[in-house]
């Protein structure tokens, strides 16, 4: 894929094959690799799948994968770009999924909830379509690191952002078991946090006269998944929050 021109980090979706987007794309791959480990031999739905690379990756593990997104042009792109016998894409509203109850073993939904006005309805839909022994992997950016010092999202496309504990509490209203972990910088990226050679957020507003504009252009295409890690300690400092959810709650019963 050729690099897009006039690319801006809008917060709506991440695309593969764009060198200056490689940090965000690779950060997404960490969660998709985790989903792949859960997808073996299962029926999987990717809710808010965007460009389609995620469902295509999961199709390498799962028996069947359905990717859904609300944007028809995005689904058209996904259908044209990613084809496999066990892979399909459909236009759907994530708050009103046109699929039967208890029809998927694994639901994956990455970086979606922060864009929604009805977060509770979205989570309830995920719980509805899961089989009794099904699992959901849901991620969102950590408000404490993506919008530091602000209760309001800095990204104009984010309607609400969560701390790890807020995210856990929201999900626990709908699921009996919620396990939260986080994505962190590792390797060179961890060193860059201390001595900031590259600024991955402010880059998109930098002048070409700023030396960090050019260090970003030089170093970002080199980023690989080993420069990130997943852990459960120090979650307030994580980049993205990952939640594994299971056992949809039975009305009238507490969280187990």
Secondary structure, 3 states (H helix, E strand, C coil): CCCCCCCCCCCCCCCCCCHHHHHHHHHHHHHHHHHHHHCCCCEEEEECCCCCHHHHHHCCCCCEEEEEECCHHHHHHHHHHCCCCCEEEEECECCECCCCCCCEEEEEEECCHHHCCCHHHHHHHHHHHEEEEEEEEEEEEEHHHHCCCCCCCCCCCCCCCECHHHHHHHHHCCEEEEEEEEEEECHHHHHHHHCCCCCCCHHHHCCCCCHHHHHHHHHHHHCCHHHEEEECCCHHHCCEEEEEEEEECCCCCCCC
